[in-house]
Amino acid sequence: MRYYRRNIVRMSETTHFSPRDRAKRATDRDFPERAAITRAAAGIALYAGAFGVTFGAIAIASGLTVLQALFMSVVAYTGASQFAFVGVLGAGGSPLAGLSAALLLGTRNMFYGVPVTQVVQPRGLQRLWTAHFVIDETTAMAVAQRDSRAGRYAFFATGISLFSLWTVGTLAGALIGSGINTAAFGLSAAAPAIFLALLWPQLSRHGATTVAIASALVTLALIPIAPAGVPILAAAVVAVVVGASPTKSTGDEEAV
C-alpha cells in the first residue's frame, strides 16, 4: 500500500491536468495550427457542398442523368471545369466541345503539382490519389502553412472534406433537379452565371482584364456563325495565346 500511495502522491505532484487535458496540450504543442486548419477546411468544404448542390441541379438541367453528374464530380473534381462542361451542354454544344473546354480549364491544376509535391512529398502509389486532390483550395491551404507537417495536414484535411461535401452536394442537387422543372427556374442560365462568378476574382491579376475583354469579343463574334461550344473554345485559345506571349518587364517599360 505504501508503494502505491507514494506513486499516487508523486503523480499528483507532477500532474496538474487530467489525462484528456494533457493529451490536448501535447497535441497543441506538437501541432498548434491543427485546430485552425481544421476550421478553415470545414468552412471551405461547406462552401463547396453548397456549390455542389447547384452543380448537380444545373447538370440535370443540361441533360445529364443523376449518375452522370455524380460520376463527373467523383472523377473530375474540378468545379470550374465541370461548370464549363455543363454550360456548353446547356447551350446546345456537343459533349466533345464541353470536354475540350473543361480540359483547357483543368490544365491549370498541373502547375499546382510542383509546390504541392514539395509540401506533401507523396511516395509511390500515394502520388495517384494525392494528385486527385490537387485543386485551387487544397494548394492554397498547403503552401500557406509554416512547415511541411502543417502543410500536409492542411492539404489532406481540405481535400478529403471538400471532396466529400462536393460529391454529396452534387448528388443532392441532381436528385432535386431531377424532381423539378429546371427550365421553369431558369437553371439553364445558372451555369454561365456561376462560372462567371468563379472567374471574377481572377480579373484582379495583371493583364487579366485584357484577356477577358479579348475573349469576350471573340466569343460574341463567333456566336452567330459557329456551332455551340466553339466560341468558348476560341475564347480559351485567346487566353492561352496571350498568356504564352512574352511580356516586357517593369524595367524595360520604364526604359522605354
N, C-alpha and C positions, 0 to 999 in steps of 0.2 A: 504493500500500500504506500509506503514511503516513496518508493521509486516512482510510482505513478503520480503521487502528489507533487513530487519535485518536478516532474516533466510538465504537469499542468501549470504549475507556478511559472516555470521557465517559459512556456508558450505564452502565458498571459503577459509576461514582461516584454516579450519581443514582438507580440502581435497586437496591433491596435485596430485592426479591421476584421470583419467577417471574411471567411474564405471567398465568398462571392465578390466582396469589395476588393480583396487582394488580387483576385484574378482580373477584375476590371482594370485596376490600376496598372497591373503588369502589362495588360494588352495596350493600354493607353500610352505607357512608356515606350513599348516596342514599336507601336504604330499609331501615333497620335492623330493622324489625318483620317483614320478609318471611318469614324462616325460622320465627319463632314462629307467625305467622299460618298458614303452610303446614302446620305440625304440628297446629295446632288444627283446621284444616279437614279434614285427613286423619282425625283422631280422630272428628270428627262424622260424616264420611262412612262410616267403618267401622260406627259405631253405627247409622246409617241403613240400611246394607246388611243388617245382622242383622235389623232390624225389617222390611225389605223382604221377606226370606225368609218371615218369619212372616205378613206380609200376603198374600203370594202363596198360601201354603198355606190360609189362612183363606178367601180369596176363592174358591178351588176348593171348599172345604167349604160355602160359602154358595150355590153353584150357578153361579158364573161359569166361563167357559172360560179357558184359558191366555191366549188373545189378548185377551179382555175384561179380564182382570186386568192384563196388560201395558199395554194401551191406557189404562186408568184411571190407572196410575202415570205414564205419559208425559204425559197431558193434564191430569189433575187435580193431581198432585204436591203433595198436602197430606195428610200422614199421618193426622192425627186425623179429617179429613173422610172419608177412604177407609175407615178402620176403622168409622166410624159407618154408612157406606153398607152395607158387608158385614154389619155387626151387625144392621141392620134386616132385610136379606135372610135372614140366618141364622135370625132369629126368626120368619120366615114373612111378613114385611111385603112390600108391593109395591115395585117399583123406584122409583115416584114418591115414596113415603114416605121411602125411603132417600135419594133425591136431595135431597129437601127438608131432611132432617137434615144432609146433607153441606154443602149450600149455606149453611145457617144458621151452621154452624161455620166455613165458609170466608170469611164476610164479615169476620172479624177481620183478614184479610190486607189488606183495602182500607185500613185505618187505618195500616198499615205503610208505605203508599206515600209519605206526606209526609216522614218522616225519611229514607227510602231515596233519594228524589229529591234531597234536599238534599245527600246524600253522593255518590251515584253520578253525578248530573247527566246522565242519558241524553238523547240528541238524536235526533230523527226516528224512524226505524224501530227504533232501538235500544230505544226505550221498550217495544216489544212483547215482545221476548224478555227484557228486564230484568224486566218485570212478572211473567213466568212464574217467576222465581227468588225472588220476594218471599214468604218464609215466615218462621217464627219464628227459625230458626237464622241465616239469612243477614242478617236485620235486626239481630239482636243482635250479630253479628260486625262488621257495618258501622259501627253507631253507637258501638261501643266503642273505635274507633281514634282516635288523636290528631289526624289530619288527613284530608282528603278522599282523598289518594292512597292511604294505607294502607286507608282505608275502602272504596274501590272495589276494591282488590285482595282484601280480606277478603270482600267481598260475592260477587264472581265466583268466587274460589277455593273458597269454601264452597258456593256454588250449583251450580257445574258438577260438583265432585267428589261432592257429596251426591246430586245428580240422577242421576249415572252409576251409583253404587253402589245407590241405591234402586231404580232400574229393573232393574239386573242381579239384585239380590236378589229382586225381585218375580218375575222370570222363573224364577229357580232355585226359589223356593218354590212357584210354580204348577206347575212340572214335577214337583217332588217330590210335591206334593199330589195331582196327577192320577194318580200311580202307586201311591198307598197308600189304604187305607181310612181316610179322615179321621174318620169317625164313631167308629171304634174308638179313636182317640187323643183324642177329646173336643175336637177343634178348633172345633166349633160354639160352645163356651163360651169360646174363647180371645179372640174379638173383643171382647166386653164387658169381659173382664178387662184386656186391653191398653189399651182405651180408658179404663178407669178409672185405670190406671197413668199414662197420659199426662196426665190431668186432675188427678191427686192433688196435684202440686206447686202447682197454682193455688189450692188451698184456703188457702194462707198469706196470700193477698191479703185486704184489708179487705172484709168483707161476703160473701166467697165461701162461707163455711160456711153462712150463712143461705140463700143461693141454692141451694146443693147440697141442703140438707135440704128446702126447699120443693119443689124439682124432684123429689126422690125421693118425697115424699109424693103429689104429683100423679100421678107415674108409677105408683106402687103402687095408687092408687085407680082408675086407668083401665085397668090391665091386664086385669081380669076382664070388662070391659064394652066395651072399644074394640078395633078391629082392630089387628093387629100393626103397629108403626111409629107409630101415632097417639100413644101415651103419650110417646114420645121427642120428638115434635114439640111436644106440650103442655108438656113439661118445658123445652124450648128457649124457648117463649113466656114461661114464667115467668121465666127468666133475662133475657130481653130487657126485660120489663116492670120488673123490679127494677132492672136496670142503667140504664134510661131515667128512673126516678123520681128526683126531686131529693133530695139528702141534705143534712142540716144540717152546717155547718162545725163545726170544733172550738170556735171562739169562741162560736158560738151555743149549742152544747151546754153549755159552761161557764157561759154566762149563765143558762141555764135551771136 
